[in-house]
Every structure is written in C-alpha cells, then in structure tokens.
Amino acid sequence: MKNEVIGLCVSGGLDSRTVAKRLVAEGIKVKCFSADLGQPDEDDIQNVERRMTTCGVKTTIVDLKNEMADGCFDVIMFQAVYDGGYWNTTGIGRFVTCQGLIGAMKKQHVTVLSHGATGRGNDQMRFERYTNVLAPKMKVYAPWRDSELLKEFPGRKEMCSYLSSFGLQAVVGDPKVYSTDANMAGLSHEAEDLEELTTPMTIVAAEMGVWPHDAPDAQERLVLDFKKGRCVGINGQSVTPLEAMTLANTIGGRNGIGMSHALENRIIGTKSRGVYEAPGMELLGKSIAYLWQAVLDRRSAEVFDYCSKHVSNQLYDGRWFDPSTTVCKDSIRKFAEHCSGTVEVSLYKGNIYFLSLQNVQASLYNPEDASMEASDGLNPVSSQGYAEVQAVEARSLAKAGMITPANASQPTRSTQHKPYVTVAPGGPVPAPGSSSLLSLGVLASVAIAGAVIGISTVTVIVNVRNRRW
C-alpha cells in the first residue's frame, strides 16, 4: 500500500492511534478523518484531532450534525425500527459517516478507505458496501481483518506497549464492562459483560438520560407539531431537525424514554446482544406513529408496513442507497404528504402516553361513524347488506368443507389420504406414458391443490382439443 493514500476513519481511541502509527511506521501515506455526528459522549470533537496528531498524522473533522439529524428524521418518518423494536442508531450513523467522509476523502485524493470495524460485526460490511456504491474506484483496507496486525496486536496491552515504544502516552486502564458506539440518534452498548445473558441490562449507566425508575415522579406534557412527516415544532417553538433532535433527546432522556434491549440478527448470520439508548428517536417516533394511524387507510397501512420493514432491514444491512430502499422511501414520503398535525403526549418514567391529536386535515377518523351511540354518522341499518354479501362466500366455504374449526383435530402425516385424480379427456384415463402434456400439467396442479385443501378424490375432465378443463 506504499503507493496508495490511506484515508483512515478514526475516533481518537487506542485502536485508531495504534493503526495510524503502525501504517506511518511502514512509510505509508496516511490521512485521518473523523465525523462529528453530535456524539453525546464526546465533549469536544476537536480532541480527536489532538489525540491523533501525536501519532504523526493530520486529521480532518467533518461536521455532519445536520446530515445526521436529517437521517434521524427520515428513519423516524419511515418508522424503521429493527429486531426487538429498537432504533438502529448505528445504522443511521454509518451511512451519514460514509457519505460525508468519502466526499472529504475524494477532495484529498485518498485512494484507500480504512475503517476500524472488527471482523465479527456489522460495521465492516456497512463501511465496505457504502464505499463500493459511493466510490467504486476507492479500495478498502480493514486493519482488524489483517492477520499480521491481529497477531501483532491481540489486545489493548500490546497496543499500549507499541505506542509507548514511541514515547506516546497510552494506558491500558481498567477492563471495560461493555463498549459503546455513540451518535446523535443514540447509544449502542454491547460486548464484554453484556455478552452473557445472565448479565442484566441495567449494568449500563444511562448517558443520554436516566433509567425509568430514576425518572421524575411527575408527568411531563409535550406538544409536537408535524408537517409532512417531519417535526417542525416543539411546545410552540419552531425547530430545525438538529434542534428537534437535541431537544427531544434532552426531554426524553430525563424521563427515561428510549431504553431498550435486543438480541439482534447480524448481517453475517450471528446474533448479538445490545442495550440501546435513543430518547429523542423514541419520543418523536412514537408521537408520529399516533399521527400515521389517523391518516392511513387499511390497505395503505399494509403498504406502509412493508416499506417500513424493508427500509429497516436495508438500513441495518448497509443498503440505504440501494434501488429497492429508494423506492420504499419514496413511497412513504408520498404517504407523508398527508401526515401533518399536532400531537400532545405525556412522558412518565419511560412511558409515552397519548393525550390528544389535533389539526389533522387528512384524518380518516370520524367519531360519529365509530360511535356506539345514536349519531349522524354511518347508518347501522345499512351494514345489513354488507353482512349478507359477506355471508355468500362464508357459506360457500362451509359447504365445500374448507372450514376447519379451531378445535378440530388435524390428521397426522401417516393417516392422510393421497389424492386420487381421475383425468378423462373424452374417455378413460390414458396411460401415464401416453398422457398429453396438458393432461400431465392438470394432473400435477390438481394433485397439489387437492393435497393442500384435503380433498382425497378429484375428477377432472380435460378437453385436450380446446385446452380447457
């Protein structure tokens, strides 16, 4: 790689400093890049640059807070939660990071993107796929899949020893109880003690707020204004996406909102355990869900749910820019043209209570139609005709023997009758070897259908000449 320009994605931690110094020692040209995603656990993002400077590299900090807030707003609109219903905050951070840093790297003529993801997680796949789709000519180097580097640095002790040999300050420190990935959307805690399912999720020290049991004993009311699927006001104050996320994180965090636990299915096929904090995402996401319920009819809701699930899976897999993801995102944005209104909620010890829904011009809900009392809404007598129409199909299914009562015993595989099919093309059943292609096709189709619905004997008349049956 000595003829390449390495763009190293760094956090300023021990791993980043070790890899940077090791590559520089090999005579490789290294330029470092870090994304400002509004990380709650980073008091001063410029500290990243100062820590990396000691390793003989220059670091470019790319401010992506607004892009991160926009990404959060999209995921909230799409209701794109992953396994166990948690907000995939890391997935949002990765597409924002890659898009922002790759743009900065191109300006500095970087030829190889290097990331610090491990060979057992999701992020390695996300970084590489995003690099491949956003910069197809840019190569990728994963230090922690490099067998030589893994052999040289099997743990933190060896990394500290290496940096110390250059006179660089590096301390092993106390063993971590778990590791954390942070950005504006939330925190993901995993690994170490959390890998054991006998370890309670409450070993995590909440950083964006408090655990529900530590939240105030009083409810906090909140009014949220939405326009076309995006929050534009909080408690009467107009907000940008960045302001909304910042305020929602603060309000939700102090009320214990958005603490969750999941055993998620990773991209590479393994399962991973995580404890997540996403107070702002949960607050805004749950609030807009009340609005979505008012403006989506049943069939639109089915389409919405499919698109939402697909976007969620694609986001997790590092496929945010893929064609199918784009189509589903555009579909939900079309629905969002009618997703406007004011939602009032109350927050109490991790719970979000619905209080009111107002100013929803596209609401499909009519109290008079739904009322159990006499009203000017739907005439209950008119439902008689609809019930009679429904009865036609119901009785037909019953007469055909296709209805299976819930308490009916199902036949075991060994006692099921194999379907016997009589095919008569104007006469006796032809021998298998002399059956027409059409007869064989019908025979197979009817046999399958008969087995599915439990009919033991079926007679099918086939008119071979006219190809009808």
N, C-alpha and C positions, 0 to 999 in steps of 0.2 A: 504493500500500500504506500510505498515511499513516493510514488509518482501521483498520488491522489491527494485531494484536500478533504480532510475529515471534518464533518460538521457534527460535533458531539453534543447531544442533548444532556444537559446537566441540571442537578439540583443543588450542587454545592456540598453534598454529603461525602462521606468516606468513599463510597463506591465511585462517585464521579471524579473525585480528586485522584484516586488510585489509577483509574483507567487513563485519565488525561496525562498524568505524569509518566505512566508506562509507555504511552504512544509517543510522547515527546522524547523520551529517552531512546526510542528506536529511530529517531530522526524523521518522524512523520509530521507533516504539517497539520496542526490541529487548531480548529476554531470552535469555540464553545457557544452554545445558545441555550437560553432558558426562557420559559414563558411565564409571564405574570398573569395568572388566572384568578387573582384575588384570593390566594390561598389563606385560609383563616389561621394556619399555624406558622405563617411567615410574617413576622413583624415588619421587616424591611427587606424587600426583594433584592435590594442592591447588595445585601450581604452575600448573595450567591456569587456576584462578580468579585467581591473582595476575597472570598474564600478560594475561588478558582485562580485568581491572579498569582497566588503563592506557588502554583504548580507551573508557572511559566506560560499560561495561556490567556488569551483575551476572550471575554465573554460578552455576548450581545444579549441584552434583556429586551424581549419583545412584549410590549404591553397589549395583552389580549383580553382585558377585562370586559370591554364592551362586546367583543365577539363571544365571550363565554356567557355573558348574560343573555345574548340573543339565542345562543344554543340552548340554554336553560328554558327560555320562553317557548322555543319550538317543541322541546320534549314535554313540557307541561301541556301545551295545546294538544299534542298528539297522545297524551296520557300514556307515554311509552315507559311503563314500569317492567322490570324483569322478574326472574324467579322469586317467588315469595312476595311479590308486590313491592319490591324496593326500587327506588330511583337509581338508575345506573349512572351515577355521578362521574365515575372514572371514564366510562364510555364517552360521555359528553366532552370531558377534558381532553381525551386523546384526539378526537377529530379536530377540535379547535387548535390544540397544540401543533399537530402535524401540519395543518393548513397554514398556520401562522409562521412556524419556524421554517418550513420548506421555502416559503416565499422569501424569508430573510436570507436563507442559505443560498438561494439562487443568485441573489444580488452580490454575494461574496464568493461566487464561483466555487461553491462546495460541490464535490463530485461523489462523496460517500456520506450518507447519514448514518450515524452511530447512536444507538439507544442503549439504555441501561436495564432493559427488561430481562427477567430471568427466562430460562428455557422451559419453565414449568407453568407459566401463566398465560393470561390472555394478551397482555400488552405487547409482547413480542410480535404477535400476529397483527395487532392493530397498527403498530408503527410500520411494519413492513408493507401491509396492504395499502395503507394510505400513501406511503412513499411511492409504491408501484403505480397507483392510479393518478396521483397528483404530479409525480415527476418520474415518468417511466425510464428515463435515462440515468437517473440517480441510483447508485448502488447502495446496499445496506450492509452494515457490519454490526453484529451483535456480540460484544465482548464476553458476555456471560453465557455464550454458547461456544466460545473458543476453548477447546480442550486444553491448550497450553496455558491459557490465562487461568482457567479453573484449577489447574494443577498447581500453579504458582500462588494463587490466592484462594485457598479453600475456605477462609473465614476472615473475620474482622481483625484478628490478631496479626495475621500475615500482612494484611493491608497496612495496618498501623506501623508495623516493623519496616515495611518498604518505604513509606513516606518519611519515617524518622531517619532513615539512612541518608536522606537528602536534607536533613535538618528541618523538616516540616513538622509542625505540631500535629499530632494525631493521638487520640486517646481511645482505647477500646471501650471504656465506660462500662456501666452495669448492663447485664444482659437485658434485652428488650422483652417485655411481656407480650407485645404484639407490634406489628408495623402498621403505618398509616399512610394513605395517599390522600392528598387534600386539594381541593379547589373550591371555587365559589359555590358550586352546586352542593357540595357536602364532603364528608369524610368517609373513607372506607378503611376499616380496621380488620386485619387478618394476620395469619401466620403465628408462629411461636405458640404461646399458651392457648390461643384460640383454635389451634388445630385439633385439640382434644375436645370431644363432645361432652366430656364431663365438666368442662370449664364453663361457668355461667357467662352469659353475655354482659352481665353487669360489672365484669372486671374492667371494662372500658371506661375510662374517665371522659365524660362528655366534654367536648371542647367548644362546640358551637352553641351550647346552651346547658341544660340540665336534664337529668333523668326525670321522668314524670313524677316520681314520688318526692322529688326535691322541688318541684314547681310550686308557685304560689297557691294558696288555698282559695283564692278568688278568681272568678271567671274574667277573661278579658275579651271585650267585644271588638269586632273589627269589621269595617265596611270596605269592600273591594269592588272597583269598577272595571269591567272588562269591555273591550271593543274588538270585535272580530277575532276573538280567541286569545287576546293579549291583555294583561293587566295594565291599565293606564292611570289608575288612581287608587290610593290607599288612605282611608279616613278623610276623604275630601281633598286630598293633596295630589296633584298630577305628578306622575313619576315616569322616568325612563326605565327600560329594562334593568339597567345596572342599579338604579336607585330602588326599584321594586325588590330585586333580589337581596340587596343589602338590608333593607328594612324588614322584609319578610323573614330573613334569617335571624335577625335580632328579636323580633316579636315571637316568632315560632320557637326559637331556641329557649327563651326564658320561660316558655310554657310547656317545655318538654315534648314538643312536636317533632315527629320525624325520626324517632329512634327505632331501628328495625334490625332483624336478624334473618339470615338466609343461608341455606345450603344450595348454592347455585351450580348450574351445569356449565362448566367452562367450555371454551371453544375447542380445546384439544381433547375433550371427552372425559376429563376427570371432574370430580366435584370439589368445590371449595367452600369453606365456611367464612362468613363475614358478618361484621356488625357495622351498621351504617348510620350516619347522621345526615339528615337532609331536611332541616326545619323549614327553610323557605320553599323548597320544591314541594314538600308535602302540604304546606299551608296553601300555596297558590294552586297546586294540582287538585286538592280535594275541593277547594272552593269553586274552581271552574267546572268540576265534574257535576256539581249541582246545576250549573247553567246548561251544560251539554244535555242533561236529562230533559230539560224543558224544550229544547229546540230540535231534537232528533226524533223522527218517527221510527217505528219498529224496524223497518227494512233499512233505513239509513243508519240506524244504530248497529245493525248487523255488519254493514259495510265498514262503518267506523271502527268497530271492534276488530275486524280482520286487519284493517290497515294499521291500527294502533299496535296490534300484536306483531305484525310484520316489521314495522319500524323499530319496535323494541328489540327484536331479535337481530335485526340488521345493525342497529347501533351497537349492540353488545359484541357482534362479530367483526366490527371494524368495517362495515359496509354502508356507511352513512351516505356516500355519494353514488352508490350503485343505481342502475336504472329502475329496478323494482322499488327501491326505497324512495326514489324521487317521485314515482307515480303515486305511491301511497301517501306521501307527504302532501303532494298537490291535491289529492282527493280530500284529505282532511281540511286543508286550507280552504277548499271550496265550501265545505260544510261550515267552516268558521266565519264565513261572510254573514251568517245569521246568529253567531254566538256573541251577543252583546247584552249587557245588563249589569245590574248591581246585586252583589251577593253580600249578605250580612251573616257573619258566623260568630261563635263564641268559643274561646280556647280555654281548656281546663285540664291540667295535668295529663298532657299527651293526647287529649281528645279534641276533635273539631266538631262542634255542634251547629247544625243548620238553624238559622233564625229567620231569615226572610230572603225572598227573591223578588226584585222589582225592576221596572223599566226594561222588561224583556219583550221587545216589539215582535219578535218571531216566536214567542212561546206558543206551543201547541196545547198547553194545558188550559182547560175551561172548567172552572169549578161547577158551573151549572150542569155541564154534561156528566160530570163524575159524581154529583151529589146523590145521596141516598134519600133525600127529601124531595118534595114536590118543587119543581123549578121550571124555568122556561127553556131548559136545555134539551138534550136528547129525549124524545118521547119513548118511554119504556115499552109501550104497546108495539111500536114499530120493530122491536127486536124479535117479535114472534116470527115474522117472515124469514129473518136471517137464521133463526134456530131451526126452522123447518128445512131450509136449504141444506144446512149442515147435517141434518138427520138423514138425508138421502144417502150420502156417502157412508155415514156411520152404519146404517142398516145394511148396506151392500157389503161392507167388510165383514159384518157379523154373519150374514147369510152365507158368505163364501168360506167361512171357517178360518178367517185370517186374524181374528182377535184372540189373544192369549191372555186370560185373566191373570192377575198378579200372583194368585195362589195356586195356579195350575202347575203340576209337576212337568218338568221338561224331560223328554226321553233321552236316555244315555246313548252314546255313540254306537254301542254294540246292539241296541234294540231298534235303531232307526231303520226304516224300510228304504231300500234303494229304489229310486223312481224307475218305474217300468213305462217306457214310452212306446206307443203304437203309432207308427208313421205310415199312412196309407195314401200313396199318390195315385188315387183312382183304382185301387185294388189292394191285394195283400201286401204286407211289409216285404220289401225287397231284401235280398241277402246283403249283408254288410259290404261285400265286395262289389256289388252291382248298384248300390245306392247312388243316386245323383249327388253332386256336390251340395246342391241346395238342401236335399233331404238330410245330409250329414250335418250341415250347419244348423238346421232347425232342430235336429235331434239333440245336438250339444246344447243349444240355447235353452230348449225346454227342460232338458235334464237338470241344468244348473238352476233354472227358475223353480222347478218343482222341488229340488232339494232345499232351496232357500225357504220356501213358504210351507214345506212339509207335506206336499201332495204326493201320495205313493204311486198313483197311476194316472197317466195323462194320455189322451188320444188326440193326435194332431193330424189333420187332413191337409196334405200338401198337393197343390195343383202345380206340378212342375212346369207345364207348358206356359202358364200365365204367371208363374213365380209368385203365387200368393199362398198364404196359409192362415 
